[in-house]
């Protein structure tokens, strides 16, 4: 069996699969909502990019209390 690495995995738990979130329309039919749910951690993401793209780290900001007066 071949093993491979992919960048397309959940940014929270690392699972490589997701499901579309389904919702009920006014007519009673089930339709995709445009959101995606991770099959590992069950978090809901607004887009596939939000599911796999790593979160940006905050830029370093020096403390206001650095001792300079």
Buried (B, 14 or more C-beta within 10 A) or exposed (E): EEEEEEEEBBBBEEBBEBEEBEEEEEEEEEEEBEBBBBEBEEBBBEEEEBBBEEEEEEEEEEEEEEEEE
